[in-house]
């Protein structure tokens, strides 16, 4: 019993030290001024926007695309995947007024999802770089330029990844927590990995990639629901890097209800379970910088959630009068340190983003007991759906996130 407990605690302490290291590295990276080199020539860029029934946000998205300022050739391709609302009508109006906007009707195909749509978009464009934005995104006018200016001169870079901010963060407590989560992941973890290991993770949106690299990889994996994470693994395995450009910003909306949130995050969990399975079967995912991402997935989607579950069990049994003399002390100590590191990350991200209001700080202090616990539920939901799909030999299909009308930031 003691040997097993000591082994588990050793793994958890290593995980905690790793996250503490990334936190420090991320803070150092954010306080270091990011250089912005100007290029003599700017490569052509195609913005690809996958869309399915996005009429409620389409006008604002295309208006933001027209506001982008880029010194080189820039074209925007709206990839309409069988929309049944007014997405097509709105996009067509923009194409008649602006030569930059192109409306593309994506043919029906299987499997349904973002990856297949992006693969089609790559076949009808020929730019040197392409840039992905989700259909609800409103990037800042200089976002594309900043991404390109970091990608082109960086050694072995296959692109660059920017920052995603929450446009509806102030709607309710849930959206505030999601916004804080994004700040921690992008402003602390992403910056920390880039500072320490010179590797970044694609974020699904606001990400720039070189066309020749995606062609070398054979395109997106059409069965990957977390296509950004899966592609990150493959480009890193080839030796490419992804600079993190925290000044290249885009705004997007996040789920405003728990029902929509659980559907979206279950899809994300399914995508990451699929990636974990693929990682265990792919030797190249455990070499060089790719090892960092593989370990990150194991720690985030297995070890961290397992730790949450263990701490919940110990707490519940303790409330009913049960005690584990040999295990209680180290588990309580580790639980306390985990909460401390988790909360420090949140408060540091708020300070870096200048969002440390009394309400946000209070929310940050309780997120470990509330928001973080949702990941235990998500893991069980994801595992159940994944195992069921395996038994029935069914393909898990893409589940679109519901949009709402939101004013611009």
C-alpha positions in Angstrom: 0.0 0.0 0.0 2.8 2.5 1.0 4.7 1.6 -2.2 1.7 2.3 -4.4 0.9 5.5 -2.6 4.4 6.8 -2.8 4.5 6.0 -6.5 1.3 7.9 -7.1 2.4 10.8 -5.0 5.8 11.0 -6.8 4.0 11.2 -10.2 1.7 13.9 -8.9 4.5 15.9 -7.4 6.4 15.8 -10.7 3.3 17.1 -12.4 2.9 19.8 -9.9 6.5 20.9 -10.3 6.1 20.9 -14.1 3.1 23.2 -14.0 4.9 25.5 -11.5 7.8 25.6 -13.9 5.6 26.5 -16.9 3.9 29.2 -14.8 7.2 30.9 -14.0 8.4 30.6 -17.6 5.1 31.9 -18.9 5.2 35.0 -16.6 8.8 35.7 -17.7 7.9 35.4 -21.3 4.9 37.7 -21.0 7.0 40.4 -19.3 9.7 40.2 -21.9 8.8 42.5 -24.8 8.0 40.6 -28.0 9.9 41.9 -30.9 8.0 42.7 -34.1 10.3 42.5 -37.1 9.0 44.1 -40.3 9.4 42.0 -43.5 10.6 43.2 -46.9 7.9 41.2 -48.6 4.8 39.7 -47.1 3.6 36.2 -48.3 0.1 35.6 -49.6 -2.4 34.5 -46.9 -5.8 32.8 -47.3 -8.2 33.0 -44.3 -10.4 29.9 -44.1 -13.6 30.2 -42.1 -15.6 26.9 -41.7 -19.3 27.7 -41.3 -22.5 25.8 -40.7 -25.7 27.8 -39.9 -23.7 30.8 -38.7 -26.1 33.5 -39.8 -26.5 35.0 -36.3 -22.7 36.0 -36.3 -21.8 36.1 -39.9 -22.1 39.8 -40.6 -20.0 40.8 -37.6 -17.4 38.2 -38.6 -17.1 39.3 -42.2 -17.0 43.0 -41.1 -14.0 42.1 -38.9 -12.4 40.4 -41.8 -12.7 43.5 -43.9 -11.1 45.6 -41.2 -7.9 43.5 -41.2 -4.9 45.4 -42.3 -2.2 43.3 -44.1 0.6 44.5 -46.4 0.5 41.4 -48.6 -2.2 39.6 -50.6 -5.0 38.5 -48.3 -8.2 36.6 -49.3 -11.0 35.4 -47.1 -12.8 32.2 -47.9 -16.1 31.4 -46.2 -16.4 27.6 -46.4 -20.2 27.0 -46.1 -20.8 23.4 -45.0 -24.5 22.9 -46.0 -26.0 25.8 -44.0 -29.8 26.0 -43.9 -30.1 29.5 -42.5 -29.1 32.9 -44.0 -25.4 32.3 -43.9 -25.2 32.1 -47.7 -27.3 35.3 -48.2 -25.1 37.4 -45.9 -21.9 36.1 -47.4 -23.1 36.7 -50.9 -23.8 40.3 -50.1 -20.2 40.8 -48.9 -18.8 39.1 -52.0 -20.6 41.6 -54.3 -19.1 44.5 -52.3 -15.6 43.3 -51.5 -13.2 41.4 -53.7 -11.4 40.1 -50.6 -14.4 37.9 -49.6 -15.1 34.6 -51.4 -18.1 32.4 -50.7 -17.4 28.7 -51.2 -20.2 26.0 -51.1 -18.6 22.9 -49.6 -19.9 19.7 -51.2 -21.6 17.1 -49.0 -19.2 14.5 -47.6 -18.2 12.2 -44.8 -17.2 12.4 -42.0 -19.0 15.5 -41.0 -16.8 18.1 -39.3 -14.4 21.0 -39.4 -11.4 18.9 -40.6 -13.1 17.8 -43.8 -14.2 21.3 -44.5 -10.7 22.7 -44.1 -9.2 20.0 -46.3 -11.6 21.1 -49.0 -10.7 24.7 -48.5 -7.1 23.9 -49.0 -7.9 22.3 -52.4 -9.5 25.5 -53.8 -6.8 28.0 -52.5 -3.1 28.4 -53.4 -1.7 30.9 -50.9 1.7 30.4 -49.3 0.1 30.6 -45.8 -3.4 29.9 -44.6 -5.1 31.2 -41.4 -8.0 29.6 -39.6 -10.7 31.6 -37.9 -13.9 30.2 -36.5 -17.2 31.6 -37.8 -17.8 33.8 -34.7 -14.3 35.3 -34.6 -13.5 39.0 -34.7 -9.7 39.4 -35.0 -8.0 42.7 -34.4 -6.9 44.5 -37.6 -3.2 43.8 -37.0 -3.6 40.1 -36.0 -2.7 38.6 -39.3 0.4 40.9 -39.8 1.7 40.0 -36.3 1.4 36.3 -36.9 3.1 36.5 -40.2 5.9 38.7 -38.9 6.8 36.1 -36.3 6.3 33.0 -38.5 8.4 34.0 -41.4 11.8 34.8 -39.7 11.5 32.2 -36.9 13.8 29.1 -37.6 11.8 26.0 -38.5 8.5 27.7 -37.9 5.6 26.2 -39.8 3.3 29.1 -38.8 2.3 30.9 -35.6 -0.5 30.9 -33.1 -2.2 33.9 -31.6 -4.5 34.5 -28.6 -8.2 33.9 -28.3 -10.2 36.2 -26.0 -13.8 35.9 -24.8 -16.1 38.5 -26.2 -19.0 37.7 -23.8 -16.9 37.2 -20.7 -19.1 39.5 -18.6 -22.4 37.7 -19.4 -22.4 35.4 -16.4 -20.2 33.5 -14.0 -19.7 30.6 -16.5 -18.4 32.9 -19.2 -16.1 34.6 -16.8 -14.7 31.2 -15.7 -14.2 30.2 -19.4 -12.4 33.5 -20.1 -10.1 32.9 -17.1 -9.4 29.4 -18.2 -8.4 30.7 -21.6 -6.2 33.3 -20.1 -4.4 30.6 -18.0 -3.9 28.2 -21.0 -2.8 30.9 -23.5 -1.1 33.5 -21.4 0.6 31.2 -19.0 0.9 27.6 -20.3 1.3 28.5 -24.0 3.8 31.3 -23.3 5.6 29.0 -20.8 6.0 26.2 -23.2 7.3 28.6 -25.9 9.8 30.2 -23.5 11.1 26.9 -22.1 10.9 24.5 -25.0 10.3 26.6 -28.2 7.1 24.8 -29.0 3.5 26.1 -29.2 0.0 24.5 -29.5 -2.5 25.3 -32.3 -5.6 26.8 -30.8 -8.2 25.8 -33.4 -8.6 29.5 -34.4 -6.3 32.5 -34.9 -3.6 30.1 -36.1 -1.4 30.6 -39.1 0.1 27.6 -41.1 2.4 27.2 -44.1 0.7 25.4 -46.9 3.7 23.3 -47.8 3.7 21.8 -44.3 0.1 20.8 -44.3 0.6 19.2 -47.8 3.6 17.4 -46.4 1.4 16.0 -43.7 -1.4 15.0 -46.1 -3.9 17.5 -44.7 -6.1 17.4 -41.6 -7.2 14.1 -40.0 -10.9 14.1 -40.9 -11.7 11.9 -37.9 -10.1 14.2 -35.4 -12.6 16.3 -33.4 -9.7 18.1 -31.7 -8.1 18.8 -35.1 -5.9 21.6 -33.6 -4.3 19.4 -31.0 -3.9 16.5 -33.4 -2.2 18.7 -36.0 0.1 20.2 -33.3 1.4 16.7 -32.6 2.1 15.9 -36.3 3.8 19.2 -37.2 6.0 19.1 -34.0 6.9 15.4 -34.8 8.3 16.7 -38.1 10.6 19.2 -36.3 8.6 22.3 -36.9 7.9 25.0 -34.3 4.9 27.3 -33.7 5.8 30.7 -32.2 3.2 32.0 -29.7 2.2 35.6 -30.5 0.3 36.8 -27.5 -0.2 40.3 -29.1 -2.1 38.8 -32.1 -5.7 38.7 -30.7 -9.1 37.5 -31.8 -12.4 37.7 -30.0 -14.9 34.9 -29.9 -18.0 34.0 -27.9 -18.1 31.1 -25.4 -21.1 29.1 -24.2 -23.5 31.0 -22.0 -25.4 28.0 -20.6 -24.2 24.8 -18.9 -26.0 22.7 -21.5 -24.2 24.3 -24.4 -20.9 24.2 -22.5 -21.2 20.5 -21.7 -21.9 19.6 -25.3 -19.0 21.6 -26.6 -16.5 20.3 -24.0 -17.7 16.7 -24.4 -16.7 17.0 -28.1 -13.3 18.5 -27.0 -12.9 15.6 -24.6 -13.8 13.0 -27.3 -11.2 14.7 -29.6 -8.5 14.5 -26.9 -9.3 10.9 -26.0 -9.0 10.0 -29.7 -5.6 11.9 -29.7 -4.5 10.0 -26.6 -5.3 6.7 -28.3 -3.4 7.8 -31.4 -0.5 9.0 -29.4 -0.1 5.7 -27.6 0.1 4.0 -31.1 2.4 6.5 -32.7 6.1 6.3 -31.8 7.0 9.7 -33.2 4.7 11.4 -30.7 7.1 10.5 -27.9 10.3 12.0 -29.3 11.8 15.5 -29.1 9.5 18.4 -28.6 6.4 16.2 -29.4 7.0 14.5 -26.0 6.1 17.8 -24.3 2.7 17.8 -26.0 2.1 14.1 -25.3 2.9 14.5 -21.6 0.8 17.6 -21.5 -2.3 15.7 -22.8 -1.7 12.9 -20.3 -1.3 15.3 -17.4 -4.3 17.4 -18.4 -6.8 14.8 -19.5 -5.8 11.9 -17.3 -3.6 12.7 -14.3 -5.2 16.1 -13.3 -8.7 14.7 -13.6 -7.7 11.6 -11.7 -6.3 13.8 -9.0 -9.6 15.8 -8.8 -11.5 12.5 -8.5 -9.2 11.2 -5.7 -9.5 14.4 -3.8 -13.3 14.4 -4.1 -13.4 10.8 -2.8 -11.2 11.5 0.1 -13.3 14.6 1.0 -16.6 12.8 0.8 -15.4 9.8 2.8 -13.9 12.2 5.4 -17.3 13.9 5.7 -18.8 10.5 6.5 -16.2 9.8 9.2 -13.8 7.6 7.3 -10.0 8.2 7.6 -6.9 6.9 5.9 -4.1 7.4 8.4 -1.3 6.6 6.1 -2.7 8.3 3.0 -4.6 11.3 4.4 -1.6 13.6 5.3 0.2 13.4 1.9 -3.0 13.6 0.0 -4.2 16.7 1.9 -0.8 18.3 1.4 -0.8 17.6 -2.3 -4.4 18.8 -2.6 -3.4 22.1 -0.9 -0.4 22.6 -3.2 -2.4 21.8 -6.3 -5.0 24.3 -5.3 -2.3 26.9 -4.6 -0.6 26.5 -8.0 -3.9 26.4 -9.8 -5.0 29.6 -8.1 -1.7 31.4 -8.6 -1.9 30.6 -12.3 -5.3 32.2 -12.4 -4.3 35.3 -10.5 -1.1 35.7 -12.5 -3.1 35.5 -15.8 -5.6 38.1 -14.5 -2.7 40.4 -13.5 -1.1 40.1 -17.0 -4.4 40.8 -18.7 -5.4 43.6 -16.3 -8.7 41.8 -15.5 -8.1 41.3 -11.8 -11.3 42.9 -10.6 -12.7 42.0 -7.1 -15.3 39.8 -8.8 -12.8 38.0 -11.1 -10.4 37.4 -8.2 -13.2 35.9 -6.1 -14.2 33.7 -9.0 -10.6 32.6 -9.5 -10.4 31.6 -5.8 -13.4 29.2 -6.1 -12.7 27.8 -9.6 -10.9 24.7 -8.3 -13.9 23.8 -6.3 -16.4 24.5 -9.0 -15.3 24.9 -12.6 -12.4 22.5 -12.4 -14.7 19.7 -11.0 -16.6 19.8 -14.3 -13.7 18.0 -16.0 -14.4 14.9 -13.9 -17.9 14.8 -15.4 -16.6 15.5 -18.8 -14.1 12.7 -18.6 -16.8 10.2 -17.8 -19.1 11.6 -20.5 -16.3 11.4 -23.0 -15.2 7.9 -22.1 -18.7 6.6 -22.2 -19.4 8.1 -25.6 -16.0 7.0 -27.0 -16.3 3.4 -25.8 -19.9 3.2 -27.0 -18.8 4.4 -30.5 -16.1 1.7 -30.5 -18.5 -1.1 -29.6 -21.0 0.0 -32.2 -18.3 0.8 -34.7 -19.8 4.3 -35.2 -18.0 7.5 -36.3 -18.4 10.3 -33.8 -19.7 13.3 -35.7 -18.9 17.0 -35.2 -21.3 18.8 -32.9 -21.7 22.5 -33.6 -21.6 25.0 -30.8 -24.7 27.2 -30.6 -24.1 31.0 -31.3 -25.9 34.0 -30.0 -25.9 37.7 -31.1 -23.2 39.6 -29.2 -22.1 43.2 -29.6 -18.5 43.8 -30.7 -15.8 44.4 -28.0 
